[in-house]
Amino acid sequence: MNRKKPSVSELRRQVEQVLKHPVSDEAWLLAEEDRAVSEVQQDDNDVEWLARKVARSMEIFGQQPRAAPEFITRRQRRGKATQGRREAISSALAEIARQDEDVLYFRRTVLNDQLLQFEEVDRWIQERRSDATYPHAIIVRIKNGLKFNHQIGWQLEPPLSSMGPERIEGLVPVDTLAYAKKGDRWKHIVPIGRDGTLRTVWRLSNSLARKFRWQEAQATMFLLTDMTPLLSEEVTFNPPCMITLPWGGLLPLSCLTRVTLIIDPMMAPREIAQKYARIRAKLLSRKPRTQGEKHLQLAVFAVKYPTLSREAMVEWGLRFPDWKYTRVSLFARDARIARQRLLQEHPVDFRMNVDD
């Protein structure tokens, strides 16, 4: 009897269980585009293999799924002086962006001077996903001395047709356009081709995001709707990478977890400390446990000698006579616990909502 093929959503949940943290939309989208998800569905590969691919993609993107971008609305209430300054700067930057020649040209020629409503953006983007003539591009190796003839449209000398298939390295990674949907907690993304309307939106949005320190989704929504992006004071997470360990297979190295807090340098040190304290209190599922010198040394030793055999115990005793063991079972137990606490145990719960 054939086993029922798992759905895409079921596979995503299984990958998240392996990784022990949520999977970002970008990383999952790339896995689908690369046919990695379908390979697992067809039993050509397993979930751990897929988890490794997704983990590598998340290392490239360098963060967990971001919360939905923020914008200034008429009904938004004013907070502290710092918040008022943040809103004023955000409004001023949006006014500068509204006068940008590329923004004006796009709105005139693509939107016909008719800005979209927030709820219209998703449908507008979905309707234009198929208008790209070239959905992909390839990377070609070229030798020193190759000339580009700009006058006749980037013609190569010698021509591209003279290069054999061995010069092709592979497909260019798929670019994605980020945007927001009303009422949703996370930003949304769609893959885009190498030309077409969405490529134009992507190029302009990325340019605006770099200029004004906006999130890409904020820049897209500004371009299409004229909503004013609220300067980000976001928290981003660098999730632990997945590594095949000699003593346990594919596991996350939670010791590499990092939190990045983006702040206004005008914030007082006390305000920053208070903000981080609130975030940390939400993130930590339990009180962190510190390790003493013996257990730190034991953890490193257990990495070098993963079998934790009698020979390893003897070697430990020679190196650290003050902490010598006489029973292999006790030595192996303490070493495994020390190694686990140092490298893999982490009290951070990434599922917690840390929006401040």
NUVOKE-813898 format. One record per residue (C-alpha): residue in one letter; x, y, z; chain. Coordinates in nm, 4 decimals. Each point is the difference from the previous one (the first is absolute). Layout:
NODE type       px       py       pz mol
NODE    A        X        Y        Z   A
...
END
This chain:
NODE type       px       py       pz mol
NODE    M   0.0000   0.0000   0.0000   A
NODE    N   0.1392   0.3369  -0.1019   A
NODE    R   0.0676   0.2498   0.2747   A
NODE    K  -0.2059   0.3176  -0.0220   A
NODE    K   0.2059   0.2867  -0.1393   A
NODE    P   0.0449   0.2743   0.2655   A
NODE    S  -0.1360   0.3432  -0.0840   A
NODE    V   0.2275   0.3024  -0.0327   A
NODE    S  -0.1280   0.1441   0.3281   A
NODE    E   0.0585  -0.3321   0.1787   A
NODE    L   0.3559  -0.0135  -0.1321   A
NODE    R   0.0632   0.3537   0.1179   A
NODE    R  -0.1170  -0.0925   0.3503   A
NODE    Q   0.2261  -0.3047  -0.0019   A
NODE    V   0.2988   0.2109  -0.1053   A
NODE    E  -0.0747   0.2477   0.2786   A
NODE    Q  -0.0066  -0.2877   0.2474   A
NODE    V   0.3450  -0.1127  -0.1203   A
NODE    L   0.1424   0.3534   0.0103   A
NODE    K  -0.1796   0.0838   0.3260   A
NODE    H  -0.0936   0.3474  -0.1255   A
NODE    P  -0.2332   0.1519  -0.2624   A
NODE    V   0.0966  -0.0044  -0.3678   A
NODE    S   0.0061   0.3348  -0.1785   A
NODE    D  -0.2165   0.0514  -0.3093   A
NODE    E   0.3098   0.0810  -0.2071   A
NODE    A   0.1762  -0.3240   0.0860   A
NODE    W  -0.3104  -0.2120  -0.0558   A
NODE    L  -0.0756   0.1703  -0.3295   A
NODE    L   0.3506  -0.0736  -0.1253   A
NODE    A  -0.0375  -0.3625   0.1042   A
NODE    E  -0.3195  -0.0220  -0.2056   A
NODE    E   0.1563   0.1792  -0.2971   A
NODE    D   0.2983  -0.2366   0.0162   A
NODE    R  -0.2389  -0.2991  -0.0033   A
NODE    A   0.1427  -0.1162   0.3327   A
NODE    V  -0.3478  -0.0202   0.1536   A
NODE    S  -0.1364  -0.2096  -0.2869   A
NODE    E   0.3010  -0.2340   0.0237   A
NODE    V  -0.0915  -0.0814   0.3604   A
NODE    Q  -0.3655  -0.0412  -0.0930   A
NODE    Q   0.1043  -0.2551  -0.2636   A
NODE    D   0.2269  -0.1867   0.2465   A
NODE    D   0.3152   0.0966  -0.1935   A
NODE    N   0.1402   0.1571   0.3182   A
NODE    D  -0.0883   0.0227   0.3697   A
NODE    V  -0.1110   0.2791   0.2325   A
NODE    E   0.3439   0.0408   0.1595   A
NODE    W   0.1505   0.0631  -0.3436   A
NODE    L  -0.2656   0.2636  -0.0637   A
NODE    A   0.0642   0.1533   0.3436   A
NODE    R   0.3692   0.0375  -0.0860   A
NODE    K  -0.0840   0.1820  -0.3242   A
NODE    V  -0.2469   0.2291   0.1762   A
NODE    A   0.2499   0.0690   0.2799   A
NODE    R   0.2651   0.1025  -0.2534   A
NODE    S  -0.2464   0.2367  -0.1661   A
NODE    M  -0.0880   0.1540   0.3359   A
NODE    E   0.3702   0.0542   0.0699   A
NODE    I   0.0180   0.1960  -0.3260   A
NODE    F  -0.3055   0.2090   0.0897   A
NODE    G   0.1369   0.0226   0.3515   A
NODE    Q  -0.3181   0.0300   0.1968   A
NODE    Q  -0.3288  -0.1398   0.1151   A
NODE    P  -0.3280   0.1068  -0.1621   A
NODE    R  -0.0485   0.3709   0.0595   A
NODE    A  -0.3137   0.1503   0.1430   A
NODE    A  -0.2289   0.1942  -0.2301   A
NODE    P   0.1448   0.3426  -0.0888   A
NODE    E  -0.1310   0.3030   0.1869   A
NODE    F  -0.1439   0.3174  -0.1490   A
NODE    I  -0.1180   0.3344   0.1363   A
NODE    T  -0.3776   0.0304   0.0009   A
NODE    R  -0.2208   0.2951   0.0844   A
NODE    R  -0.1359  -0.1732   0.3073   A
NODE    Q   0.3416  -0.0979   0.1320   A
NODE    R   0.0419   0.1338   0.3518   A
NODE    R   0.3044   0.1933   0.0986   A
NODE    G   0.2222  -0.1527   0.2639   A
NODE    K   0.3144   0.1205   0.1705   A
NODE    A   0.2252   0.2723  -0.1377   A
NODE    T   0.2177  -0.2657  -0.1628   A
NODE    Q  -0.3020  -0.1432  -0.1796   A
NODE    G  -0.1042   0.3493  -0.1154   A
NODE    R   0.3466   0.0573  -0.1462   A
NODE    R  -0.0147  -0.3376  -0.1748   A
NODE    E  -0.3320   0.0885  -0.1617   A
NODE    A   0.1206   0.3461  -0.1045   A
NODE    I   0.3106  -0.1414  -0.1683   A
NODE    S  -0.2111  -0.2682  -0.1681   A
NODE    S  -0.2389   0.2628  -0.1386   A
NODE    A   0.2840   0.2212  -0.1229   A
NODE    L   0.1732  -0.2903  -0.1771   A
NODE    A  -0.3257  -0.0967  -0.1708   A
NODE    E  -0.0402   0.3577  -0.1283   A
NODE    I   0.3501  -0.0154  -0.1495   A
NODE    A  -0.0783  -0.3345  -0.1613   A
NODE    R  -0.3225   0.1346  -0.1511   A
NODE    Q   0.2087   0.2507  -0.1966   A
NODE    D   0.2391  -0.2652  -0.1350   A
NODE    E  -0.0015   0.0062  -0.3823   A
NODE    D  -0.0059  -0.3791  -0.0305   A
NODE    V  -0.2954  -0.0244   0.2390   A
NODE    L  -0.1905   0.2704  -0.1897   A
NODE    Y   0.0736  -0.1653  -0.3348   A
NODE    F  -0.1114  -0.3429   0.1244   A
NODE    R  -0.3240   0.1321   0.1436   A
NODE    R  -0.0723   0.1936  -0.3178   A
NODE    T   0.0825  -0.2730  -0.2540   A
NODE    V  -0.0845  -0.3230   0.1867   A
NODE    L  -0.2761   0.1074   0.2404   A
NODE    N  -0.1406   0.2729  -0.2286   A
NODE    D   0.0115   0.2351   0.3005   A
NODE    Q  -0.2511  -0.2245   0.1797   A
NODE    L   0.1476  -0.1216   0.3292   A
NODE    L  -0.1220  -0.3327   0.1341   A
NODE    Q  -0.1924  -0.0579   0.3194   A
NODE    F   0.1659  -0.2239   0.2603   A
NODE    E  -0.2447  -0.2859  -0.0623   A
NODE    E   0.0571   0.0206  -0.3795   A
NODE    V   0.3754  -0.0612   0.0115   A
NODE    D  -0.0030  -0.3797   0.0298   A
NODE    R  -0.2337  -0.0476  -0.2962   A
NODE    W   0.1938   0.2565  -0.2090   A
NODE    I   0.3256  -0.1867   0.0632   A
NODE    Q  -0.1487  -0.3467  -0.0624   A
NODE    E  -0.1460   0.1141  -0.3320   A
NODE    R   0.3450   0.1059  -0.1231   A
NODE    R   0.2011  -0.3040   0.1070   A
NODE    S  -0.0240  -0.1599  -0.3453   A
NODE    D   0.0908   0.2987  -0.2176   A
NODE    A   0.3773  -0.0659   0.0116   A
NODE    T   0.1471  -0.1218  -0.3288   A
NODE    Y   0.3107  -0.1335   0.1744   A
NODE    P  -0.0782  -0.1742   0.3308   A
NODE    H   0.3631  -0.1065   0.0590   A
NODE    A   0.3598   0.0917  -0.0807   A
NODE    I   0.3220  -0.1995  -0.0028   A
NODE    I   0.3507   0.0687   0.1263   A
NODE    V   0.2710  -0.0330  -0.2660   A
NODE    R   0.3739  -0.0061   0.0725   A
NODE    I   0.1994   0.2400  -0.2184   A
NODE    K   0.3738   0.0319  -0.0478   A
NODE    N   0.2117   0.3106   0.0469   A
NODE    G   0.0051   0.2184  -0.3084   A
NODE    L  -0.3666  -0.0454  -0.0944   A
NODE    K  -0.1355   0.3242  -0.1467   A
NODE    F  -0.3468   0.1490   0.0279   A
NODE    N  -0.1242   0.2043  -0.2945   A
NODE    H  -0.2388   0.2466   0.1642   A
NODE    Q  -0.0920   0.1771  -0.3234   A
NODE    I  -0.1854  -0.2967  -0.1473   A
NODE    G  -0.1751  -0.1274   0.3094   A
NODE    W   0.2538  -0.1776   0.2184   A
NODE    Q   0.1307  -0.2273  -0.2733   A
NODE    L   0.2856  -0.2214   0.1207   A
NODE    E   0.3261  -0.0399  -0.1844   A
NODE    P   0.0467  -0.2933  -0.0520   A
NODE    P  -0.3772  -0.0677  -0.0221   A
NODE    L  -0.1842  -0.1981   0.2654   A
NODE    S  -0.0875  -0.2656  -0.2584   A
NODE    S   0.3672  -0.0968  -0.0235   A
NODE    M   0.0091  -0.1046   0.3656   A
NODE    G  -0.0669  -0.3641   0.0816   A
NODE    P  -0.2382  -0.1335   0.2670   A
NODE    E   0.2940  -0.0582   0.2345   A
NODE    R   0.0080   0.3791   0.0497   A
NODE    I  -0.3475  -0.0014   0.1575   A
NODE    E   0.0134  -0.0145   0.3808   A
NODE    G  -0.3726  -0.0170   0.0624   A
NODE    L  -0.3126   0.2072   0.0504   A
NODE    V   0.0112   0.3443   0.1583   A
NODE    P  -0.1813  -0.0107   0.3381   A
NODE    V  -0.3635   0.1030  -0.0309   A
NODE    D  -0.0744   0.3541   0.1180   A
NODE    T  -0.3085   0.0573   0.2123   A
NODE    L  -0.2267   0.3020   0.0407   A
NODE    A  -0.1085   0.0742   0.3570   A
NODE    Y  -0.3280   0.1703   0.0876   A
NODE    A  -0.2665   0.0137   0.2720   A
NODE    K  -0.3540  -0.1325   0.0260   A
NODE    K  -0.2526   0.1618   0.2261   A
NODE    G  -0.0536  -0.1826   0.3267   A
NODE    D   0.2859  -0.2471  -0.0517   A
NODE    R   0.2757  -0.0381   0.2574   A
NODE    W   0.2864  -0.0668  -0.2452   A
NODE    K   0.1169   0.1664  -0.3166   A
NODE    H  -0.0760  -0.1817  -0.3267   A
NODE    I   0.2300  -0.0764  -0.2906   A
NODE    V  -0.0382  -0.1158  -0.3600   A
NODE    P   0.2696  -0.1173  -0.2428   A
NODE    I   0.0608   0.2290  -0.2959   A
NODE    G   0.1490  -0.0444  -0.3467   A
NODE    R   0.2883   0.1854  -0.1591   A
NODE    D  -0.2295   0.2513  -0.1742   A
NODE    G  -0.3588   0.1192   0.0155   A
NODE    T  -0.1932   0.2333   0.2284   A
NODE    L   0.0897  -0.1737   0.3269   A
NODE    R   0.3715   0.0164  -0.0857   A
NODE    T  -0.0415   0.3768  -0.0353   A
NODE    V  -0.1800   0.0162   0.3352   A
NODE    W   0.2739  -0.2146   0.1589   A
NODE    R   0.2799   0.2184  -0.1364   A
NODE    L  -0.1626   0.3206   0.1197   A
NODE    S  -0.0986  -0.1442   0.3385   A
NODE    N   0.3524  -0.1219   0.0677   A
NODE    S   0.1413   0.3393  -0.0957   A
NODE    L  -0.2432   0.1795   0.2345   A
NODE    A   0.0699  -0.2480   0.2807   A
NODE    R   0.3749   0.0644  -0.0259   A
NODE    K  -0.0392   0.3783  -0.0146   A
NODE    F  -0.2432   0.0423   0.2864   A
NODE    R   0.0785  -0.3049   0.2195   A
NODE    W  -0.3458  -0.1410  -0.0615   A
NODE    Q  -0.0935  -0.3647  -0.0028   A
NODE    E  -0.0481  -0.1274  -0.3546   A
NODE    A  -0.3681  -0.0659   0.0680   A
NODE    Q  -0.0428   0.3569   0.1245   A
NODE    A   0.1641   0.1353  -0.3153   A
NODE    T  -0.2293  -0.2066  -0.2226   A
NODE    M  -0.3105   0.1187   0.1819   A
NODE    F   0.1169   0.3617  -0.0144   A
NODE    L   0.0594  -0.0230  -0.3731   A
NODE    L  -0.3409  -0.1515  -0.0711   A
NODE    T  -0.2224   0.1645   0.2632   A
NODE    D   0.1943   0.3053   0.1282   A
NODE    M  -0.0271  -0.1278   0.3583   A
NODE    T   0.2665   0.1576   0.2218   A
NODE    P   0.2445  -0.2626   0.1333   A
NODE    L   0.0733   0.0256   0.3710   A
NODE    L   0.3750  -0.0232   0.0561   A
NODE    S   0.0795  -0.3452   0.1275   A
NODE    E   0.0996  -0.0752   0.3569   A
NODE    E  -0.0192  -0.3699  -0.0631   A
NODE    V   0.1379  -0.3078   0.1651   A
NODE    T   0.1488  -0.2590  -0.2344   A
NODE    F   0.1123  -0.3505   0.0838   A
NODE    N   0.2876  -0.1890  -0.1513   A
NODE    P  -0.1125  -0.3591   0.0502   A
NODE    P   0.2488  -0.2754   0.0800   A
NODE    C   0.1386  -0.1826  -0.3000   A
NODE    M  -0.0490  -0.3733  -0.0499   A
NODE    I   0.3169  -0.2092   0.0076   A
NODE    T   0.0546  -0.3747  -0.0179   A
NODE    L   0.1659  -0.0807   0.3318   A
NODE    P   0.2009  -0.3185   0.0646   A
NODE    W  -0.2036  -0.0859   0.3086   A
NODE    G  -0.3564   0.0736  -0.1092   A
NODE    G  -0.0511   0.0558  -0.3710   A
NODE    L  -0.1585   0.3185  -0.1368   A
NODE    L  -0.0500   0.2397   0.2913   A
NODE    P  -0.0208   0.3777   0.0526   A
NODE    L   0.2921   0.1747   0.1689   A
NODE    S  -0.2113   0.2203   0.2219   A
NODE    C   0.3110   0.1648   0.1457   A
NODE    L   0.0172   0.2019  -0.3250   A
NODE    T  -0.3406   0.1609   0.0547   A
NODE    R   0.0217   0.3788  -0.0143   A
NODE    V  -0.2419   0.2896   0.0449   A
NODE    T   0.0421   0.3296  -0.1847   A
NODE    L  -0.1761   0.3112   0.1285   A
NODE    I  -0.0210   0.2941  -0.2413   A
NODE    I  -0.0280   0.3270   0.1904   A
NODE    D   0.0212   0.3759  -0.0412   A
NODE    P   0.3368   0.1253   0.1343   A
NODE    M  -0.1886   0.2865   0.1635   A
NODE    M  -0.1515  -0.2462   0.2483   A
NODE    A   0.1468   0.0330   0.3478   A
NODE    P   0.2004  -0.2977   0.1304   A
NODE    R  -0.2606  -0.0570   0.2711   A
NODE    E  -0.2794  -0.0228  -0.2600   A
NODE    I   0.2012  -0.2522  -0.2026   A
NODE    A   0.0670  -0.2098   0.3099   A
NODE    Q  -0.3690   0.0053   0.0932   A
NODE    K  -0.1055  -0.0948  -0.3530   A
NODE    Y   0.2439  -0.2916  -0.0158   A
NODE    A  -0.1029  -0.1155   0.3473   A
NODE    R  -0.3648  -0.0208  -0.1127   A
NODE    I   0.0948  -0.1889  -0.3166   A
NODE    R   0.2274  -0.2402   0.1881   A
NODE    A  -0.2685  -0.0694   0.2588   A
NODE    K  -0.2407  -0.0992  -0.2795   A
NODE    L   0.2566  -0.2092  -0.1852   A
NODE    L   0.1415  -0.2100   0.2805   A
NODE    S  -0.2180  -0.2983   0.0799   A
NODE    R   0.1987  -0.0637   0.3184   A
NODE    K   0.2873   0.1438   0.1993   A
NODE    P   0.3371  -0.0613  -0.1721   A
NODE    R   0.2350  -0.2390   0.1778   A
NODE    T   0.3680   0.0868   0.0150   A
NODE    Q   0.2757  -0.2606  -0.0158   A
NODE    G   0.3090  -0.0051   0.2172   A
NODE    E   0.3570  -0.0445  -0.1195   A
NODE    K  -0.0050  -0.3789   0.0389   A
NODE    H  -0.3133  -0.0491  -0.2086   A
NODE    L   0.1134   0.2449  -0.2683   A
NODE    Q   0.3245  -0.1953  -0.0376   A
NODE    L  -0.1939  -0.3266   0.0066   A
NODE    A  -0.2325   0.1218  -0.2765   A
NODE    V   0.2906   0.0879  -0.2296   A
NODE    F   0.1671  -0.3334   0.0820   A
NODE    A  -0.3216  -0.1860  -0.0870   A
NODE    V  -0.0041   0.1634  -0.3410   A
NODE    K   0.3556  -0.1157  -0.0710   A
NODE    Y  -0.0676  -0.3508   0.1347   A
NODE    P  -0.3676  -0.0617  -0.0905   A
NODE    T   0.0066  -0.3743   0.0793   A
NODE    L   0.0686   0.0736   0.3712   A
NODE    S   0.1671  -0.3363   0.0459   A
NODE    R   0.2223  -0.1285   0.2823   A
NODE    E   0.3019   0.1199  -0.1981   A
NODE    A  -0.1529   0.3478  -0.0148   A
NODE    M  -0.0597  -0.0073   0.3768   A
NODE    V   0.3656  -0.0888   0.0605   A
NODE    E   0.1123   0.2823  -0.2296   A
NODE    W  -0.2265   0.2399   0.1902   A
NODE    G   0.1557  -0.1060   0.3290   A
NODE    L   0.3492   0.0616  -0.1333   A
NODE    R  -0.0896   0.3484  -0.1172   A
NODE    F  -0.2092   0.0976   0.3009   A
NODE    P   0.1105  -0.2067   0.3009   A
NODE    D  -0.2015   0.2150   0.2413   A
NODE    W  -0.3204  -0.1034  -0.1834   A
NODE    K   0.0897  -0.3641  -0.0570   A
NODE    Y  -0.2744  -0.2638  -0.0447   A
NODE    T   0.0147  -0.3692   0.0935   A
NODE    R  -0.3312  -0.1144  -0.1499   A
NODE    V  -0.0499   0.0176  -0.3794   A
NODE    S  -0.3786   0.0269   0.0283   A
NODE    L   0.0224   0.3030   0.2289   A
NODE    F   0.2657   0.1642  -0.2189   A
NODE    A  -0.2038  -0.0570  -0.3176   A
NODE    R  -0.3197   0.1302   0.1619   A
NODE    D   0.1614   0.3221   0.1264   A
NODE    A   0.1813   0.0543  -0.3304   A
NODE    R  -0.3177  -0.0425  -0.2057   A
NODE    I  -0.1944   0.2373   0.2230   A
NODE    A   0.2798   0.2602  -0.0086   A
NODE    R   0.0259  -0.0224  -0.3792   A
NODE    Q  -0.3759   0.0247  -0.0388   A
NODE    R  -0.0273   0.3064   0.2226   A
NODE    L   0.2869   0.1802  -0.1704   A
NODE    L  -0.0915  -0.0617  -0.3627   A
NODE    Q  -0.3617  -0.1002  -0.0348   A
NODE    E  -0.2111   0.1038   0.2957   A
NODE    H  -0.1390   0.3499  -0.0261   A
NODE    P  -0.2774   0.1643   0.2007   A
NODE    V  -0.1161   0.2188  -0.2914   A
NODE    D  -0.3491  -0.0744  -0.1305   A
NODE    F  -0.0242   0.1405  -0.3539   A
NODE    R  -0.3737  -0.0510  -0.0091   A
NODE    M  -0.0515   0.2758   0.2541   A
NODE    N  -0.1391   0.3331  -0.1233   A
NODE    V   0.2549   0.2673   0.0864   A
NODE    D  -0.1664   0.2985  -0.1675   A
NODE    D   0.0500   0.2868   0.2383   A
END
